[in-house]
């Protein structure tokens, strides 16, 4: 599968820093979460759907629990819901796998001195569990911002707070336009774009077009990523056996542009409501 350009004839712009979401982007935790959400619903005779999954992905933990109770009409409080969810997932998180191509791409950036950081909606205790067996990779990151427990993050995704805070914690405090975001969730894409950052989405195949059409670029996996599109060091030529085809599913005019501002997007207050039709 090839990358998709979501906003032709928009041009990609060179960046200096890269920010990553964690769940579903670097680590395959969303599959664990989906099993937990389904089990929680079944406990009360309710069904958890893909539509619900796409609506809550990227939210901070308290908002996730609130939406789960609302969407599945659970006879428990959001706090009770969150505790049940955390109890189900805690022992499974340390063994989660990397998403395809994520480890290779991260190590490539780190080897070339590209500053990298993580902006996750999870709380610090859960993040600690997820990365506990993978510290050789996660020690390459400059810092991790945990949206559910960091007091500076006043609003979770889709608000831009977490990405703006994450960028500001680099020693050089780069301009948002010089930051590239990688996300798997609609809420996260909206957050990255609202922060004034180019945002690459690597969504689950169930995510509909209307949820990824605004992304700067949509990929099927990190294996499709060409760093040079954003002015980042390309993969070495002797790595050609594993890099994607150089043929992109984008117009000829797409390229690196040193001028202009990154388009920003305004998210609506009613996002998160399920479609009643």
GUVEXLO-679386 format. One record per residue: y, z, x of N, C-alpha, C, O in turn. Coordinates in steps of 0.05 Angstrom, whole numbers, padded with zeros to 5 digits, always signed. Each point is the difference from the previous one (the first is absolute). Layout:
<pts>
YZXYZXYZXYZX;...
</pts>
This chain:
<pts>
-00024+00000+00017+00024+00000-00017+00025+00000+00018+00000+00012+00021;+00021-00025-00031+00024-00002+00016+00022+00017-00012-00001+00008-00023;+00021-00002+00040+00023+00016-00010+00015-00016-00022-00002-00025-00001;+00016+00039-00015+00016-00012-00021+00030+00006+00004+00007+00023+00007;+00010-00042-00010+00028+00005+00001+00009+00007-00029-00005-00016-00018;+00017+00039+00015+00007+00008-00027+00028-00008-00009+00006-00001-00023;+00011-00005+00042+00027-00007-00007+00010-00025+00016+00021+00003+00014;-00034-00026-00016+00011-00023+00013+00026-00007-00014+00001+00003-00024;+00020-00013+00037+00001-00007+00029+00011+00022+00017+00013-00005+00020;-00017+00030-00027+00009+00023+00016-00012-00002+00028-00023-00006+00003;+00039+00013+00017-00009-00001+00027-00006+00028+00010+00013+00019-00006;-00034-00018+00023-00007+00026+00012+00020+00006+00023+00010-00019+00013;-00003+00044-00010+00019+00008+00021-00013+00018+00020-00018+00015-00006;+00027-00017+00031-00013+00016+00021+00005+00030-00004+00021+00008-00009;-00041+00008+00016+00002+00029-00003-00006+00013+00027-00011-00012+00018;+00017+00038-00016-00005+00015+00024-00019+00024-00005-00012+00010+00019;+00010-00001-00044-00016+00023-00007-00018-00007-00024+00007-00016-00017;-00030+00029+00016-00019-00005-00022-00009+00026-00013-00007+00019+00014;+00009-00018-00040-00007+00023-00016-00024-00006-00018-00002-00022-00012;-00017+00040+00011-00024-00004-00015-00003+00021-00022+00005+00023+00004;-00014-00032-00027-00012+00018-00020-00027+00008+00012-00010-00013+00018;-00002+00034-00029-00026+00010+00010-00024-00008-00018-00018-00014+00008;+00019+00025-00033-00023-00003-00018-00001-00029-00011+00018-00010-00012;-00041-00003+00017-00004-00027-00010+00013-00021+00018-00005-00024-00004;+00021+00033+00024+00012-00019+00019-00014+00002+00027-00010-00019+00010;+00011+00043+00002-00015+00005+00025-00028+00010-00006-00019-00009+00013;+00017+00028-00031-00026+00012-00006-00010-00007-00028+00016-00002-00019;-00042-00002+00017-00012-00007-00026-00006+00026-00016-00023+00008-00003;+00045+00005-00005-00003+00024-00017+00002-00006-00029-00009+00017-00017;+00020-00040+00010+00004-00006-00029-00027-00001-00014-00002+00007-00024;-00019-00016+00037-00027-00001-00013-00009+00029-00006-00013+00004-00020;+00019+00015+00038-00007+00028-00005+00016+00010-00024-00010+00014-00017;+00036-00020+00017+00017+00009-00021-00009-00011-00028+00000+00014-00020;-00008-00039+00020-00008-00013-00025-00024+00014-00012-00002+00004-00024;-00018+00003+00041-00023+00014-00009+00008+00028-00011-00011+00008-00020;+00030+00005+00034+00009+00026-00009+00014-00002-00027-00005+00017-00018;+00023-00036+00015+00014-00004-00025-00020-00006-00023+00004+00011-00022;-00023-00028+00027-00020-00007-00020-00016+00025-00008-00006+00004-00024;-00003+00012+00044-00015+00024-00006+00016+00020-00016-00010+00013-00018;+00036-00011+00024+00017+00018-00014+00003-00009-00029-00001+00017-00019;+00003-00042+00014+00002-00010-00027-00025+00004-00016+00000+00008-00023;-00023-00014+00036-00026+00003-00013-00005+00029-00009-00013+00005-00020;+00024+00014+00036-00004+00028-00007+00012+00007-00027-00009+00018-00014;+00029-00034+00005+00013+00005-00026-00004-00024-00019+00014-00002-00019;-00034-00014+00025-00006-00023-00017+00021-00022+00000+00003-00014-00019;+00011+00012+00041+00021-00020+00003-00008-00021+00021-00017+00005+00018;+00030-00028-00019-00006-00022+00019+00024-00006+00018+00023-00003-00010;-00028+00002+00036+00021-00007+00019-00002-00030+00006-00022-00010+00006;+00044-00004-00008-00001-00029+00002+00015-00010+00025+00015+00015+00013;-00020-00041-00006+00014-00012+00022+00030-00001-00005+00016+00003+00019;-00008-00007-00043+00029+00000-00007+00013+00027+00007+00022+00000+00011;-00036+00021-00018+00010+00027+00008+00001+00003+00030+00020+00011+00010;-00040-00020+00004-00001+00001+00029+00024-00013+00012+00013+00011+00019;-00006-00035-00028+00022-00015+00011+00027+00013-00006+00019-00002+00015;-00018+00017-00037+00025+00013-00008+00005+00026+00016+00023+00007+00005;-00044+00006+00004+00004+00026+00013-00002-00003+00031+00009+00018+00014;-00019-00040-00004-00003-00004+00029+00027+00003+00013+00019-00013-00007;-00018+00029+00028+00024+00004+00015+00017+00023-00009+00019+00008+00014;-00025+00004-00037+00016+00022-00010-00006+00026+00016-00021+00003+00011;+00041+00015-00010-00006+00026+00011-00020+00015-00017-00004-00008-00023;-00009+00028+00034-00022+00013-00014+00007+00011-00027-00016-00002-00019;+00039+00015+00017+00007+00012-00026+00005-00021-00021-00007+00003-00024;+00019-00026+00031+00005-00021-00018-00027-00014-00008-00003-00007-00023;-00015+00005+00042-00027-00011-00006-00014+00016-00021-00010-00010-00019;+00011+00037+00023-00014+00017-00020+00014-00001-00027-00014-00001-00021;+00040+00000+00021+00015-00002-00026-00008-00026-00015-00004+00001-00024;+00003-00023+00039-00007-00025-00013-00029-00001-00009-00006-00011-00021;-00012+00023+00036-00028+00001-00008-00004+00014-00026-00014-00009-00018;+00028+00032+00016-00002+00016-00025+00011-00016-00023-00011+00000-00022;+00033-00014+00026+00013-00016-00021-00017-00024-00007-00006-00005-00024;-00003-00011+00044-00014-00025-00006-00027+00005-00013-00008-00014-00018;-00007+00035+00028-00027+00005-00011+00001+00021-00022-00021+00007-00012;+00045+00003+00005+00003+00021-00020-00020+00023+00005-00015+00008-00018;+00017+00003+00042-00018+00022+00007+00010+00026-00011+00024+00005+00000;-00042+00013-00009+00008+00026-00011+00004+00021+00021-00008+00023-00004;+00021-00030+00027+00005+00018+00021+00029-00005+00010+00012-00020-00006;-00002+00039+00022+00027-00003+00011-00001-00018+00025-00022-00003+00012;+00044-00008-00004+00001-00016+00025-00009+00016+00024-00014-00010+00018;+00021+00036-00017-00009+00017+00022-00030+00003+00001-00012-00002+00021;+00000+00006-00044-00029+00002-00002-00013-00026+00008-00021-00001+00013;+00033-00021-00022-00010-00027+00007+00000-00004+00030-00020-00010+00011;+00042+00017+00002+00002-00004+00028-00020+00017+00016-00012-00010+00019;+00008+00034-00028-00019+00017+00014-00029-00011-00003-00015+00001+00020;+00008-00011-00043-00026-00012-00004-00004-00024+00018-00021-00004+00012;+00042-00012-00010+00000-00024+00016-00004+00007+00030-00016-00012+00014;+00032+00031-00005-00002+00008+00028-00027+00012+00007-00010-00004+00022;-00001+00019-00040-00026+00013+00004-00022-00021+00003-00018+00003+00016;+00021-00025-00031-00020-00021+00001+00002-00016+00025-00021-00009+00011;+00045+00005+00000+00003-00019+00022+00001+00013+00028-00005-00014+00020;+00010+00040-00018+00005+00012+00026-00023-00005+00020+00006-00007+00023;-00031+00011-00031-00022-00002+00019-00007-00029+00007-00015-00005+00018;+00027-00014-00033-00006-00029+00004+00021-00013+00017-00006-00021+00013;+00030+00031-00011+00022-00013+00013-00005-00004+00030+00008-00021+00011;-00019+00040+00004-00003-00004+00029-00017-00024+00008+00003-00010+00022;-00020+00002-00040-00019-00022+00007+00009-00027-00011-00016-00019+00000;+00040+00017-00010+00009-00026-00011+00002-00021+00023+00004+00007+00023;-00008-00032-00030+00000-00022+00019+00028-00012+00003+00018+00005-00017;-00014-00021+00038+00025-00015+00003-00001-00024-00018-00022-00011-00006;+00045+00002-00004+00002-00025-00014-00004-00023+00020+00007+00003+00023;-00018-00026-00032-00005-00022+00019+00024-00008+00016+00021-00006-00010;-00025+00006+00036+00021-00010+00019+00022+00020+00006+00016-00005+00018;-00016+00028-00032+00022+00019+00004+00000+00013+00028+00021+00001+00013;-00044+00008-00004-00001+00013+00026+00008-00019+00022+00015+00007+00018;-00025-00031-00019+00007-00020+00020+00029-00007+00001+00012-00002+00022;+00001+00000-00045+00028-00007-00001+00017+00024+00011+00019-00005+00014;-00026+00029-00022+00015+00023+00009-00002+00003+00031+00020+00005+00013;-00044-00008-00003-00004+00002+00029+00015-00022+00015+00011+00004+00022;-00009-00028-00034+00014-00022+00012+00030+00007+00002+00012-00004+00021;+00000+00014-00043+00028+00008+00001+00005+00021+00020+00020-00001+00015;-00037+00022-00014+00004+00022+00018-00002-00009+00029+00015+00009+00017;-00034-00027-00012-00003-00010+00028+00024-00015+00010+00005-00002+00024;+00011-00009-00043+00024-00015+00007+00025+00016-00003+00022-00011+00002;-00025+00037-00006+00023+00017-00001+00017-00002-00025+00023+00008+00000;-00035-00018-00022+00015-00002-00025-00001+00027-00014-00022+00010-00005;+00045+00002-00001+00000+00027-00013-00012-00002-00028+00007-00017-00016;-00026+00035+00010-00013+00000-00026-00001+00028-00012+00000+00020+00015;+00001-00019-00042-00001+00026-00014-00013-00004-00027-00005-00022-00008;-00001+00045-00005-00013-00001-00026+00017+00014-00020+00012+00021+00005;-00010-00033-00029+00014+00012-00023-00020+00001-00023-00004-00020-00014;-00008+00043+00010-00021+00003-00020+00009+00019-00022+00015+00019+00005;-00024-00024-00030+00007+00017-00022-00018+00025-00001+00006+00019-00015;-00026-00018+00032-00018+00023+00000+00014+00025+00012+00020-00003+00014;-00032+00026-00018+00010+00025+00012-00013+00004+00027-00021-00012+00006;+00034+00027+00011-00009+00004+00028-00029+00010+00002-00014-00009+00017;+00005+00029-00034-00027+00009+00003-00021-00022-00004-00020-00001+00014;+00025-00017-00034-00018-00021-00005+00001-00022+00022-00021-00011+00007;+00045+00006+00003+00002-00019+00022-00015+00010+00025-00013-00015+00014;+00015+00041-00009-00014+00012+00023-00030-00004-00003-00014-00006+00020;+00003+00008-00044-00028-00005-00005-00007-00029+00005-00020-00006+00014;+00036-00012-00024-00006-00029+00002-00001-00010+00029-00016-00017+00007;+00034+00028+00010+00002-00010+00027-00015+00017+00020+00000-00006+00024;-00013+00027-00033-00012+00020+00018-00021-00012+00019-00003+00010+00023;-00011-00030-00032-00021-00012+00017+00009-00026+00013-00015-00015+00012;+00041+00010-00014+00011-00026+00010+00025+00004+00017+00018-00017+00001;-00016+00040+00012+00024+00007+00014+00006-00019+00024+00024-00003+00008;-00044-00010+00002+00005-00019+00022+00018-00023-00009+00014-00012+00016;-00015+00005-00042+00018-00020-00011+00026+00012-00009+00022-00011+00006;-00023+00032-00021+00024+00011-00012+00019+00013+00019+00023+00005-00006;-00032+00002+00030+00018+00010+00020+00018-00022+00011+00019+00006+00015;-00025-00031-00022+00017-00022+00009+00026-00001-00016+00019-00013+00008;-00018+00026-00032+00023-00001-00017+00022+00019+00010-00006+00022+00009;+00030-00031-00012+00023+00018+00008+00002+00024-00018+00004+00022+00009;-00008-00026-00035+00001+00023-00019-00012-00009-00027-00005-00023-00005;-00001+00043-00011-00011-00004-00027+00018+00016-00020+00004+00024+00004;+00006-00038-00024+00015+00013-00021-00018+00003-00025-00011-00020-00010;+00007+00045+00001-00018+00005-00023+00017+00006-00025+00012+00021-00003;-00010-00040-00015+00018+00001-00023-00005+00023-00019+00019+00010-00012;-00044+00000+00010-00006+00021-00019+00006+00028+00011-00001+00020-00015;+00008-00018+00041+00005+00026+00011+00025+00001+00018+00008+00022+00008;+00004-00044-00002+00024-00001+00017+00024+00007-00017+00006-00015-00019;+00009+00036+00025+00022+00009-00017+00023-00021+00000+00017+00001-00018;-00015-00018+00038+00021-00020+00001-00005-00023-00020+00019-00014-00007;-00043+00010-00001-00007-00022-00019+00005+00010-00028-00018+00013-00012;+00041-00019+00001+00008+00010-00026-00014-00015-00023-00006+00011-00020;+00003-00037+00024-00013-00017-00020-00022-00016+00013+00003-00011+00022;-00026+00010-00035-00023-00015+00010+00003-00030-00005+00019-00009-00014;-00037-00007+00025-00001-00028-00006-00002-00004-00030-00016+00015-00013;+00030-00033+00001+00013-00024+00011+00029+00004+00010+00012-00020+00008;-00002+00044-00008+00027+00005+00012-00003-00005+00031-00021+00002+00011;+00043-00010+00001-00001-00007+00029+00000+00023+00019-00002-00004+00024;+00005+00029-00034+00004+00023+00017-00019+00002+00024+00009+00003+00022;-00034-00005-00027-00020+00005+00021+00002-00020+00023-00004+00007+00023;+00010-00032-00030+00002-00020+00022+00026+00003+00015+00001-00005+00024;+00021+00012-00038+00025+00005+00014-00002+00024+00019+00010-00001+00022;-00023+00022-00031-00004+00024+00016-00019-00006+00023+00005+00009+00023;-00026-00024-00028-00019-00007+00021+00014-00016+00022-00004+00006+00024;+00021-00025-00031+00014-00016+00020+00020+00017+00015+00003-00003+00025;+00010+00022-00038+00021+00016+00013-00012+00019+00020+00015+00010+00017;-00041-00005-00017-00012+00019+00018-00009-00013+00027-00009+00014+00018;+00012-00040-00016-00004-00012+00026+00024+00008+00017+00022+00003-00010;-00026+00001+00036+00022+00009+00017+00025-00018-00001+00022+00010+00001;-00026-00036-00005+00023-00019+00000+00011-00004-00028+00020-00014-00004;-00033+00026-00017+00009-00003-00028+00007-00029-00007+00023-00007-00004;-00044-00010+00004+00006-00029-00005+00011-00006-00027-00004+00015-00019;+00019-00037+00017+00010-00009-00026-00025-00008-00017-00019-00011+00011;+00020+00017-00037-00023-00007-00017-00008-00030+00002-00023-00007-00003;+00043-00010+00007-00007-00029+00002-00017-00007+00024-00011-00021+00002;+00009+00040+00017-00016-00004+00024-00028+00012-00003-00015+00001+00020;+00009+00009-00044-00026+00012-00005-00017-00017-00018+00010-00012-00019;-00035+00010+00026-00020-00014-00016-00019+00020-00013-00011+00017+00014;+00006-00019-00040-00017+00018-00014-00026-00013-00008+00000-00024-00007;-00022+00038+00009-00026-00009-00010-00009+00018-00022-00001+00025+00003;-00006-00036-00026-00007+00015-00024-00023-00014-00015-00004-00024+00002;-00010+00040-00018-00020-00011-00018+00007+00004-00029-00012-00013-00017;+00032+00029+00011+00006+00008-00027+00027-00010-00010+00019-00003+00016;-00017-00003-00041+00025-00010-00012+00023+00020+00004+00022-00007+00007;-00028+00033-00012+00020+00020+00004+00011+00000+00029+00024+00003+00005;-00042-00007+00014+00008-00001+00028+00016-00024+00007+00019+00002+00016;-00027-00025-00027+00016-00025+00005+00028+00004-00011+00019-00008+00014;-00016+00018-00038+00027+00005-00011+00016+00019+00018+00024-00004+00004;-00038+00024+00007+00014+00019+00018+00010-00013+00025+00022+00004+00009;-00040-00020+00003+00008-00014+00025+00023-00019-00004+00019-00001+00015;-00020-00015-00037+00021-00019-00006+00026+00014-00007+00022-00008+00008;-00024+00030-00023+00024+00015-00007+00013+00013+00024+00024+00005+00000;-00040+00000+00021+00011+00010+00025+00013-00021+00017+00012+00006+00021;-00013-00031-00030+00011-00022+00015-00017-00010+00023+00009-00011+00020;-00036+00015-00023-00019-00008+00020-00018-00023-00010-00007-00001-00023;+00000-00017+00041-00019-00020-00007-00027+00014-00004-00007+00018+00015;-00007-00026-00036-00024+00015-00008-00024-00019-00004+00001-00018-00017;-00022+00022+00032-00024-00015-00002-00020+00015-00018-00004+00024+00005;-00007-00037-00025-00019+00013-00018-00028-00010+00006-00004-00024+00001;-00014+00043+00001-00029-00007+00002-00014+00014-00023-00012+00021+00004;+00013-00033-00027-00009+00014-00024-00030-00003-00005-00013-00018+00011;+00003+00035-00028-00027-00003-00010-00001-00025-00017+00020-00008-00012;-00043-00005+00011-00002-00026-00014+00006+00003-00030+00005-00020-00013;-00006+00044+00003+00005+00004-00029+00030+00001-00007+00007-00001-00023;+00010+00003+00044+00029+00002-00005+00010-00027-00009-00003-00020+00014;+00016+00019-00038+00009-00026-00011+00025-00011+00015+00014+00015+00014;-00010-00041-00018+00022-00014+00013+00027+00014-00004+00016+00002+00019;-00010+00007-00043+00026+00012-00006+00004+00026+00017+00023+00009+00002;-00043+00002+00009+00003+00024+00016+00003-00006+00030+00007+00018+00016;-00012-00043-00008+00004-00006+00029+00020-00023+00005+00005-00007+00023;+00005-00005-00045+00017-00023+00004+00026+00005+00015+00011-00018+00012;-00001+00043-00012+00025+00006+00013-00004+00007+00030+00020+00002+00014;-00044+00001-00005-00005+00007+00028+00010-00022+00018+00000-00023-00007;+00008+00030+00031+00009-00019+00020-00023-00019+00006+00003-00024+00004;-00027+00035-00002-00025-00015+00006-00023+00015-00011-00001+00024+00000;-00018-00039-00011-00025+00012-00010-00023-00010+00017-00003-00024+00005;-00014+00042+00004-00023-00006+00016-00025+00010-00014+00001+00019-00015;-00024-00031+00021-00026+00010-00010-00009+00024+00017-00013+00018-00010;+00020-00018+00036-00007+00022+00018+00017-00002+00025+00013-00020+00004;-00015+00040+00013+00014-00001+00026-00011-00022+00017+00014-00009+00019;-00038+00000-00024-00012-00021+00016+00016-00026-00003-00002-00018+00017;+00018+00015-00038+00016-00023-00005+00028+00002+00012+00016-00019+00000;-00009+00042+00012+00027+00005+00009+00006-00015+00026-00017+00000+00019;+00040-00014-00018+00010-00013+00024+00025+00015+00009+00022-00005-00012;-00023+00023+00031+00023+00016+00007+00025-00016+00007+00022+00009-00005;-00026-00032+00017+00023-00016+00009+00017-00010-00022+00023-00008+00004;-00033+00009-00029+00017-00008-00023+00025+00018-00002+00021-00009-00010;-00024+00034+00019+00022+00019-00002+00011+00007+00028+00012+00021+00003;-00016-00039+00016+00010+00005+00027-00015+00021+00016+00010+00009+00020;-00034-00002-00029-00016+00019+00014-00019-00014+00020-00005-00024-00004;-00005+00037+00024-00017-00013+00020-00025-00012-00014-00013+00013-00015;+00007-00038+00021-00024-00013-00012-00025+00011+00013+00000+00012+00021;-00022-00015-00035-00026+00007+00011-00005-00018+00025+00009-00023+00001;-00022+00033+00019-00005-00016+00024-00017-00024-00006-00016-00001-00018;+00021-00020+00034-00014-00026-00005-00030+00003+00003-00016-00015-00012;+00007+00034+00029-00028+00003+00004-00013+00016-00022-00024+00005+00000;+00040+00002-00020-00010+00014-00024-00003-00019-00023-00003+00008-00023;+00004-00034+00028+00001-00020-00021-00025-00001-00017+00001-00011-00022;-00023+00022+00032-00025-00001-00016+00002+00018-00024-00016-00003-00019;+00035+00022+00020+00001+00020-00022+00026-00002-00016+00002+00014-00021;+00017-00029+00030+00025-00001-00015-00002-00021-00022-00016-00018+00002;+00033+00019-00023-00002-00019-00021+00010-00027+00008+00013-00004+00020;-00020-00015-00037+00010-00028+00005+00030-00001+00001+00013+00015-00015;-00001-00031+00032+00029-00002+00001+00012-00014-00023+00024-00002-00002;-00040-00009-00016+00010-00014-00023+00007+00020-00022-00017+00014-00010;+00043-00013+00003+00009+00019-00020+00005-00014-00026+00008-00023-00001;-00013+00038-00021+00005-00011-00026+00030+00005-00007+00006+00013-00021;+00012-00023+00037+00028+00004-00004+00015-00026+00006-00011-00016+00015;+00034+00011-00026+00015-00024+00005+00008-00003+00030+00002+00020+00014;+00004-00044-00005+00007-00006+00027+00025+00015+00009+00004+00007+00023;+00014-00002-00043+00026+00012+00008-00002+00029+00005+00019+00012+00010;-00042+00001-00016-00003+00028+00006-00002+00004+00030-00014-00014+00014;+00030+00033-00004-00001+00006+00029+00015+00026+00005+00007+00015-00018;-00001-00010+00043+00015+00023+00008+00030-00006-00001+00008-00019+00013;+00007+00035-00026+00029-00004-00003+00014+00025+00010-00007+00022-00008;+00027-00026+00024+00014+00023+00012+00025+00008-00017+00015+00018+00008;-00011-00031-00030+00024+00005-00016-00007+00008-00028-00023-00004-00009;+00042+00016-00005-00004+00007-00028-00012+00027-00004-00011+00012+00019;+00014-00002-00043-00010+00026-00007-00026-00002-00015-00005-00020-00014;-00011+00041+00016-00025+00001-00016+00007+00004-00029+00016+00018-00007;-00029-00033-00010+00005+00003-00029-00009+00028-00009-00022+00009+00008;+00037+00003-00025-00008+00026-00010-00007-00003-00030+00008-00020-00013;-00023+00038+00003-00010-00002-00027+00006+00027-00014-00003+00021+00012;+00010-00022-00037+00006+00023-00016-00024+00005-00019-00008-00018-00014;-00004+00042+00015-00023+00005-00017+00010+00014-00026+00019+00015+00000;-00033-00022-00021+00009+00010-00026-00010+00028-00006-00020+00009+00011;+00034+00005-00028-00007+00027-00007-00026+00002-00016-00013+00020+00000;+00006-00043-00013-00024+00001-00017-00025-00009+00014-00021-00002-00012;+00023-00002+00039-00024-00007+00014-00020+00024-00001+00008+00023+00003;-00033-00029-00007-00020+00021-00001-00011+00003-00029-00019+00014-00004;+00033-00027-00015-00010+00002-00027-00022-00022-00004+00004-00023+00009;-00026+00031-00021-00021-00019-00004+00007-00020-00021+00015+00006-00019;-00025-00031+00022+00004-00021-00019-00016+00007-00025-00024+00003+00001;+00037-00001-00023-00013+00007-00025-00013-00024-00014-00015+00004-00019;+00020-00028+00029-00011-00024-00014-00028-00005+00008-00012-00019-00010;
</pts>
